[in-house]
C-alpha cells in the first residue's frame, strides 16, 4: 500500500511550519539550511532533495541562546546547554520548551517519533564526571586455545 506523502517538497514544509507559528530564517552556516524556532528552542533543517523525506535535521533541537542553537549536555547530575562560546545549566522551563518544540516539529515534518524521545527531553552529549579521565579498555587477554598461526 502506497503512503501519500504529506509534503511534496521542502518549500511546502516550510510554509506549513510558518502557518503553525514557527519562526523560519535562513542559516548561513549550512548551504540551504533553515533555522526553525518556537518557544525559545530551535533546530536547523536542510532540503534533502528526496521525495520521501524532503527535510533532514542538520542541527538537533536545542535552546536558542544568542541566536545559536545550544546542544543539550547531560553530566549525570544535571543537564547543561552548551554553545561554542559557553556552557550554562539548563532550567526546567528550557527543557520543557525543547521537548514541546521537538514534538511539534516531528509532527509537522513527519519525522519518526520514538518512544524514549516522547517520554522527555534527550541529550546530545553524555559526559559523566565519574567516567572522565578513565583509560581505554585494556586489550583482550590472549586465549591459548585460539590458533593464531598457520595450520
GUNU-158585 format. One record per residue: residue in one letter; x, y, z of N, C-alpha, C, O in turn. Coordinates in steps of 0.2 Angstrom, whole numbers, padded with zeros to 4 digits, always signed. Example, Ala and Ser with C-alpha at 12.3 -4.5 7.8 and 13.67 -1.06 7.14 Angstrom:
<sites>
SITE type  n_xx  n_yy  n_zz ca_xx ca_yy ca_zz  c_xx  c_yy  c_zz  o_xx  o_yy  o_zz
SITE    a +0066 -0028 +0039 +0062 -0022 +0039 +0066 -0016 +0039 +0071 -0017 +0042
SITE    s +0064 -0011 +0035 +0068 -0005 +0036 +0064 +0000 +0039 +0067 +0006 +0040
</sites>
This chain:
<sites>
SITE type  n_xx  n_yy  n_zz ca_xx ca_yy ca_zz  c_xx  c_yy  c_zz  o_xx  o_yy  o_zz
SITE    x +0004 -0006 +0000 +0000 +0000 +0000 +0004 +0006 +0000 +0009 +0007 +0004
SITE    x +0003 +0011 -0005 +0007 +0017 -0005 +0005 +0022 +0000 -0001 +0023 +0001
SITE    x +0009 +0025 +0003 +0008 +0030 +0008 +0008 +0037 +0004 +0012 +0038 +0000
SITE    x +0003 +0041 +0005 +0003 +0048 +0002 +0007 +0052 +0006 +0007 +0053 +0012
SITE    x +0012 +0055 +0003 +0017 +0060 +0006 +0013 +0066 +0008 +0009 +0069 +0005
SITE    x +0015 +0068 +0014 +0012 +0074 +0017 +0015 +0081 +0013 +0011 +0085 +0012
SITE    x +0021 +0081 +0012 +0024 +0087 +0009 +0027 +0085 +0002 +0032 +0080 +0002
SITE    x +0025 +0088 -0003 +0029 +0086 -0010 +0036 +0089 -0010 +0040 +0086 -0014
SITE    x +0037 +0094 -0006 +0044 +0097 -0007 +0046 +0101 +0000 +0041 +0102 +0004
SITE    x +0052 +0103 +0000 +0054 +0106 +0006 +0051 +0113 +0007 +0049 +0115 +0013
SITE    x +0050 +0117 +0002 +0047 +0123 +0002 +0039 +0123 +0005 +0037 +0127 +0009
SITE    x +0036 +0118 +0003 +0029 +0117 +0006 +0029 +0116 +0013 +0025 +0118 +0017
SITE    x +0034 +0112 +0015 +0035 +0110 +0023 +0037 +0117 +0026 +0034 +0118 +0032
SITE    x +0041 +0121 +0024 +0042 +0127 +0027 +0036 +0132 +0028 +0035 +0135 +0033
SITE    x +0032 +0132 +0022 +0026 +0136 +0023 +0021 +0133 +0028 +0018 +0137 +0032
SITE    x +0021 +0127 +0029 +0017 +0124 +0034 +0019 +0125 +0041 +0015 +0127 +0046
SITE    x +0026 +0125 +0042 +0029 +0127 +0048 +0027 +0134 +0050 +0026 +0136 +0056
SITE    x +0028 +0139 +0045 +0026 +0146 +0046 +0019 +0147 +0048 +0017 +0151 +0052
SITE    x +0014 +0143 +0045 +0007 +0143 +0046 +0006 +0141 +0053 +0001 +0142 +0056
SITE    x +0010 +0137 +0056 +0009 +0134 +0063 +0013 +0138 +0068 +0015 +0136 +0073
SITE    x +0015 +0145 +0067 +0018 +0150 +0071 +0026 +0148 +0072 +0028 +0150 +0077
SITE    x +0029 +0144 +0068 +0036 +0143 +0069 +0040 +0149 +0065 +0037 +0151 +0060
SITE    x +0045 +0152 +0068 +0049 +0157 +0065 +0054 +0153 +0061 +0057 +0148 +0063
SITE    x +0055 +0156 +0055 +0059 +0152 +0050 +0064 +0158 +0047 +0062 +0163 +0045
SITE    x +0070 +0156 +0047 +0076 +0161 +0045 +0081 +0157 +0041 +0082 +0151 +0043
SITE    x +0084 +0160 +0036 +0090 +0156 +0033 +0096 +0155 +0038 +0097 +0159 +0042
SITE    x +0099 +0150 +0037 +0105 +0148 +0041 +0111 +0148 +0037 +0112 +0143 +0033
SITE    x +0115 +0153 +0037 +0121 +0154 +0033 +0126 +0148 +0034 +0130 +0147 +0029
SITE    x +0127 +0145 +0039 +0132 +0140 +0041 +0131 +0134 +0037 +0136 +0130 +0036
SITE    x +0125 +0133 +0034 +0124 +0127 +0030 +0120 +0129 +0024 +0116 +0133 +0024
SITE    x +0123 +0126 +0018 +0120 +0128 +0012 +0113 +0125 +0012 +0111 +0119 +0012
SITE    x +0108 +0130 +0010 +0101 +0128 +0010 +0098 +0127 +0017 +0092 +0125 +0017
SITE    x +0102 +0129 +0022 +0099 +0127 +0029 +0094 +0133 +0031 +0095 +0138 +0029
SITE    x +0090 +0130 +0035 +0084 +0135 +0038 +0084 +0134 +0045 +0083 +0128 +0048
SITE    x +0084 +0139 +0049 +0083 +0139 +0057 +0076 +0140 +0058 +0073 +0145 +0056
SITE    x +0073 +0135 +0061 +0066 +0134 +0063 +0066 +0135 +0071 +0069 +0131 +0074
SITE    x +0062 +0140 +0073 +0062 +0141 +0080 +0055 +0142 +0083 +0050 +0145 +0079
SITE    x +0054 +0141 +0089 +0047 +0142 +0093 +0048 +0141 +0100 +0052 +0136 +0102
SITE    x +0045 +0144 +0105 +0046 +0143 +0112 +0053 +0144 +0115 +0054 +0142 +0120
SITE    x +0057 +0148 +0111 +0064 +0149 +0113 +0068 +0143 +0112 +0074 +0142 +0114
SITE    x +0066 +0138 +0108 +0070 +0132 +0106 +0071 +0133 +0098 +0066 +0136 +0095
SITE    x +0076 +0129 +0095 +0076 +0129 +0088 +0080 +0123 +0085 +0083 +0120 +0089
SITE    x +0080 +0122 +0079 +0084 +0117 +0075 +0085 +0120 +0068 +0082 +0124 +0066
SITE    x +0090 +0116 +0065 +0091 +0118 +0058 +0089 +0113 +0054 +0092 +0107 +0055
SITE    x +0085 +0114 +0049 +0083 +0109 +0044 +0087 +0111 +0037 +0088 +0117 +0036
SITE    x +0088 +0106 +0033 +0090 +0107 +0026 +0086 +0102 +0021 +0084 +0097 +0023
SITE    x +0086 +0105 +0015 +0082 +0101 +0010 +0087 +0095 +0008 +0093 +0095 +0007
SITE    x +0083 +0089 +0007 +0087 +0083 +0005 +0087 +0081 -0002 +0091 +0078 -0005
SITE    x +0081 +0084 -0005 +0080 +0083 -0012 +0077 +0076 -0014 +0075 +0074 -0019
SITE    x +0075 +0072 -0008 +0072 +0066 -0009 +0064 +0067 -0008 +0062 +0070 -0003
SITE    x +0060 +0064 -0012 +0053 +0065 -0011 +0050 +0062 -0005 +0045 +0064 -0002
SITE    x +0053 +0056 -0003 +0050 +0053 +0003 +0052 +0056 +0010 +0048 +0055 +0015
SITE    x +0057 +0060 +0010 +0059 +0064 +0016 +0062 +0071 +0013 +0068 +0071 +0012
SITE    x +0058 +0076 +0013 +0061 +0082 +0010 +0065 +0086 +0014 +0069 +0090 +0012
SITE    x +0066 +0085 +0021 +0070 +0088 +0025 +0074 +0084 +0030 +0072 +0078 +0031
SITE    x +0080 +0086 +0032 +0084 +0082 +0037 +0086 +0087 +0042 +0087 +0093 +0041
SITE    x +0087 +0085 +0048 +0089 +0089 +0054 +0097 +0090 +0053 +0100 +0085 +0053
SITE    x +0099 +0096 +0052 +0106 +0097 +0052 +0109 +0098 +0059 +0114 +0096 +0061
SITE    x +0105 +0102 +0063 +0107 +0104 +0070 +0101 +0101 +0074 +0095 +0104 +0073
SITE    x +0102 +0097 +0079 +0096 +0094 +0083 +0093 +0100 +0087 +0096 +0105 +0088
SITE    x +0087 +0099 +0089 +0083 +0104 +0093 +0087 +0105 +0100 +0090 +0101 +0103
SITE    x +0087 +0112 +0101 +0090 +0114 +0107 +0088 +0121 +0109 +0084 +0124 +0105
SITE    x +0090 +0124 +0114 +0088 +0131 +0116 +0091 +0136 +0112 +0097 +0135 +0110
SITE    x +0088 +0141 +0111 +0091 +0146 +0107 +0094 +0151 +0112 +0091 +0154 +0116
SITE    x +0101 +0152 +0111 +0104 +0156 +0116 +0109 +0161 +0111 +0113 +0158 +0108
SITE    x +0108 +0167 +0111 +0112 +0172 +0107 +0111 +0170 +0100 +0116 +0171 +0096
SITE    x +0105 +0168 +0098 +0104 +0167 +0090 +0107 +0160 +0088 +0107 +0159 +0082
SITE    x +0110 +0156 +0093 +0113 +0150 +0091 +0109 +0144 +0095 +0106 +0145 +0100
SITE    x +0109 +0138 +0092 +0106 +0133 +0095 +0111 +0129 +0099 +0116 +0127 +0097
SITE    x +0109 +0129 +0106 +0113 +0126 +0111 +0112 +0119 +0111 +0106 +0116 +0111
SITE    x +0117 +0115 +0111 +0117 +0107 +0112 +0115 +0106 +0119 +0118 +0109 +0124
SITE    x +0112 +0100 +0120 +0110 +0098 +0127 +0115 +0093 +0130 +0116 +0088 +0126
SITE    x +0118 +0095 +0135 +0124 +0091 +0138 +0121 +0088 +0145 +0119 +0092 +0149
SITE    x +0122 +0081 +0145 +0120 +0078 +0152 +0126 +0076 +0155 +0130 +0072 +0153
SITE    x +0127 +0078 +0161 +0133 +0076 +0166 +0131 +0072 +0171 +0135 +0071 +0176
SITE    x +0125 +0068 +0171 +0123 +0064 +0176 +0119 +0067 +0181 +0114 +0065 +0183
SITE    x +0122 +0072 +0184 +0118 +0076 +0190 +0114 +0082 +0187 +0110 +0084 +0191
SITE    x +0116 +0084 +0181 +0112 +0090 +0179 +0113 +0090 +0171 +0118 +0088 +0169
SITE    x +0108 +0094 +0168 +0109 +0095 +0161 +0111 +0102 +0160 +0110 +0107 +0164
SITE    x +0115 +0103 +0155 +0118 +0109 +0153 +0117 +0111 +0146 +0116 +0107 +0142
SITE    x +0117 +0118 +0144 +0116 +0120 +0137 +0123 +0122 +0135 +0126 +0127 +0138
SITE    x +0125 +0120 +0130 +0132 +0121 +0128 +0132 +0124 +0121 +0129 +0121 +0116
SITE    x +0136 +0130 +0120 +0137 +0133 +0113 +0145 +0133 +0112 +0148 +0130 +0117
SITE    x +0147 +0135 +0107 +0154 +0136 +0106 +0157 +0141 +0110 +0163 +0140 +0112
SITE    x +0154 +0145 +0113 +0157 +0151 +0117 +0156 +0149 +0125 +0161 +0151 +0128
SITE    x +0151 +0146 +0127 +0150 +0145 +0134 +0145 +0139 +0135 +0142 +0136 +0131
SITE    x +0144 +0138 +0142 +0140 +0132 +0144 +0137 +0135 +0151 +0140 +0138 +0155
SITE    x +0130 +0133 +0151 +0126 +0135 +0157 +0121 +0130 +0159 +0119 +0126 +0155
SITE    x +0119 +0130 +0165 +0114 +0125 +0167 +0108 +0126 +0164 +0105 +0132 +0163
SITE    x +0105 +0120 +0162 +0098 +0121 +0159 +0093 +0121 +0164 +0093 +0118 +0169
SITE    x +0088 +0125 +0163 +0082 +0126 +0168 +0076 +0121 +0166 +0076 +0119 +0160
SITE    x +0072 +0120 +0170 +0066 +0115 +0169 +0062 +0118 +0163 +0060 +0115 +0159
SITE    x +0061 +0125 +0163 +0057 +0128 +0158 +0060 +0128 +0151 +0057 +0127 +0146
SITE    x +0067 +0128 +0151 +0070 +0127 +0145 +0070 +0120 +0142 +0069 +0119 +0136
SITE    x +0070 +0115 +0146 +0070 +0108 +0144 +0063 +0107 +0142 +0062 +0103 +0137
SITE    x +0058 +0109 +0145 +0051 +0109 +0143 +0050 +0112 +0136 +0046 +0109 +0132
SITE    x +0053 +0118 +0135 +0052 +0121 +0129 +0055 +0117 +0123 +0052 +0116 +0118
SITE    x +0061 +0114 +0124 +0064 +0110 +0119 +0060 +0104 +0118 +0059 +0102 +0112
SITE    x +0057 +0101 +0123 +0053 +0095 +0122 +0047 +0096 +0118 +0045 +0093 +0113
SITE    x +0043 +0102 +0120 +0037 +0104 +0116 +0039 +0106 +0109 +0035 +0104 +0104
SITE    x +0044 +0109 +0108 +0046 +0111 +0101 +0048 +0105 +0097 +0046 +0104 +0091
SITE    x +0052 +0100 +0100 +0054 +0094 +0096 +0048 +0090 +0094 +0047 +0088 +0089
SITE    x +0043 +0089 +0099 +0037 +0086 +0097 +0033 +0089 +0092 +0031 +0085 +0087
SITE    x +0032 +0095 +0092 +0028 +0099 +0087 +0032 +0098 +0080 +0029 +0097 +0075
SITE    x +0038 +0099 +0080 +0042 +0099 +0074 +0042 +0092 +0071 +0041 +0091 +0065
SITE    x +0042 +0086 +0075 +0041 +0080 +0072 +0035 +0079 +0069 +0034 +0075 +0064
SITE    x +0029 +0081 +0072 +0023 +0080 +0069 +0022 +0084 +0063 +0019 +0081 +0058
SITE    x +0024 +0090 +0062 +0023 +0094 +0056 +0028 +0092 +0050 +0026 +0092 +0045
SITE    x +0034 +0089 +0052 +0038 +0087 +0047 +0038 +0079 +0045 +0040 +0077 +0040
SITE    x +0034 +0076 +0049 +0033 +0069 +0048 +0039 +0064 +0050 +0039 +0059 +0047
SITE    x +0043 +0067 +0054 +0048 +0063 +0057 +0046 +0057 +0061 +0041 +0058 +0064
SITE    x +0050 +0052 +0062 +0049 +0047 +0066 +0049 +0049 +0074 +0054 +0052 +0076
SITE    x +0044 +0047 +0077 +0043 +0049 +0084 +0045 +0043 +0088 +0041 +0038 +0089
SITE    x +0050 +0042 +0092 +0052 +0036 +0096 +0050 +0037 +0103 +0049 +0042 +0105
SITE    x +0048 +0031 +0106 +0045 +0031 +0112 +0050 +0034 +0117 +0047 +0038 +0121
SITE    x +0056 +0033 +0118 +0060 +0036 +0123 +0061 +0043 +0122 +0062 +0047 +0127
SITE    x +0060 +0046 +0116 +0060 +0053 +0115 +0054 +0056 +0117 +0054 +0062 +0119
SITE    x +0048 +0053 +0116 +0042 +0055 +0118 +0041 +0056 +0126 +0037 +0060 +0128
SITE    x +0045 +0052 +0130 +0045 +0052 +0137 +0048 +0059 +0140 +0045 +0061 +0145
SITE    x +0052 +0062 +0137 +0056 +0068 +0139 +0061 +0070 +0134 +0062 +0067 +0129
SITE    x +0065 +0075 +0137 +0070 +0078 +0133 +0076 +0074 +0133 +0078 +0071 +0138
SITE    x +0079 +0072 +0127 +0085 +0068 +0127 +0091 +0073 +0126 +0090 +0078 +0123
SITE    x +0097 +0071 +0128 +0103 +0075 +0127 +0107 +0073 +0121 +0106 +0067 +0118
SITE    x +0111 +0078 +0118 +0115 +0076 +0113 +0122 +0073 +0115 +0124 +0069 +0111
SITE    x +0124 +0075 +0121 +0130 +0073 +0123 +0129 +0070 +0130 +0125 +0073 +0134
SITE    x +0133 +0065 +0132 +0133 +0062 +0139 +0140 +0062 +0142 +0144 +0059 +0139
SITE    x +0142 +0066 +0147 +0148 +0066 +0150 +0148 +0066 +0157 +0146 +0071 +0161
SITE    x +0149 +0060 +0160 +0148 +0059 +0167 +0155 +0060 +0170 +0160 +0057 +0168
SITE    x +0155 +0064 +0176 +0161 +0065 +0179 +0165 +0059 +0182 +0171 +0059 +0182
SITE    x +0161 +0054 +0184 +0165 +0048 +0186 +0168 +0044 +0181 +0173 +0040 +0182
SITE    x +0167 +0045 +0175 +0170 +0042 +0169 +0175 +0046 +0166 +0179 +0044 +0162
SITE    x +0176 +0052 +0167 +0181 +0057 +0164 +0188 +0055 +0166 +0189 +0054 +0172
SITE    x +0192 +0054 +0162 +0199 +0053 +0163 +0201 +0045 +0164 +0206 +0044 +0165
SITE    x +0196 +0041 +0163 +0197 +0034 +0163 +0201 +0032 +0157 +0200 +0034 +0152
SITE    x +0205 +0027 +0158 +0209 +0024 +0152 +0204 +0020 +0148 +0199 +0018 +0150
SITE    x +0206 +0019 +0142 +0203 +0015 +0137 +0203 +0008 +0140 +0207 +0006 +0144
SITE    x +0198 +0004 +0137 +0198 -0003 +0140 +0204 -0007 +0138 +0207 -0006 +0133
SITE    x +0207 -0011 +0143 +0213 -0015 +0141 +0212 -0020 +0136 +0206 -0022 +0134
SITE    x +0217 -0021 +0132 +0216 -0026 +0126 +0214 -0033 +0129 +0215 -0035 +0135
SITE    x +0210 -0037 +0125 +0208 -0043 +0127 +0214 -0048 +0128 +0219 -0048 +0125
SITE    x +0213 -0052 +0133 +0218 -0057 +0135 +0219 -0062 +0130 +0214 -0064 +0126
SITE    x +0225 -0064 +0129 +0227 -0069 +0124 +0224 -0076 +0127 +0224 -0078 +0132
SITE    x +0220 -0079 +0122 +0217 -0085 +0123 +0221 -0091 +0120 +0221 -0091 +0114
SITE    x +0224 -0095 +0124 +0229 -0100 +0121 +0225 -0105 +0116 +0229 -0108 +0112
SITE    x +0219 -0106 +0117 +0216 -0111 +0113 +0214 -0108 +0106 +0213 -0112 +0101
SITE    x +0215 -0101 +0105 +0215 -0099 +0098 +0221 -0099 +0095 +0226 -0097 +0097
SITE    x +0221 -0102 +0089 +0227 -0103 +0085 +0228 -0097 +0080 +0224 -0095 +0077
SITE    x +0234 -0094 +0081 +0235 -0088 +0078 +0240 -0089 +0072 +0242 -0084 +0069
SITE    x +0241 -0095 +0070 +0247 -0096 +0065 +0244 -0100 +0060 +0238 -0100 +0058
SITE    x +0248 -0103 +0056 +0246 -0107 +0050 +0244 -0114 +0053 +0247 -0116 +0058
SITE    x +0240 -0117 +0049 +0238 -0124 +0050 +0237 -0128 +0044 +0235 -0134 +0044
</sites>
